[in-house]
Amino acid sequence: QVHFVESGGGSVQPGGSLTLSCRASTIPNGLYAMGWYRQAPEKQRELVASVRSDGITDYADSVSGRFTISRDNSLQVTLQMTSLKPEDTAVYYCYLKPVFSQTHYWGQGTQVTVSS
C-alpha cells in the first residue's frame, strides 16, 4: 500500500498561481509514473500531468504551457500551476502507477478553486 502526503492547493484569482506537492511513502520496483488527476463537479476524473521515473512527462492539452510537473526526488513530485483559469477548479488527486500495471494508488485529494 502507498500513502501520500499532499500539500498546496487553495483559492486563487484567475491568472494566479498555485503549487501542489505530493510525497509517496514508497515506490515500486521498476518504471513508474506519478502526477495528478483532477475531477470537477459532475465531470469525469482526467489526467492533468505526470512524470515517469525515467523523466518522461505528459500533460493534458488544457494545461500544457501553463502547468509544469517536476520530480524533486524518487518519492516526491511538484506541480507548478500558472495562469490559472476558472475551468481549472477541481479536486486534484495525486497518484502513483507502475507503468506496466493497471493499478493506481491515490492520494486523498486537494481542492483548487479559481474564482474572482
Secondary structure, DSSP 4 states (H G I P E B T S, - for coil): ---EEEEE-EEE-TT--EEEEEEES---SS-EEEEEEEE-TTS--EEEEEEETTS-EEE-TTTBTTEEEEESSSSEEEEEE-S--GGG-EEEEEEEEETT----EE---EEEEE--
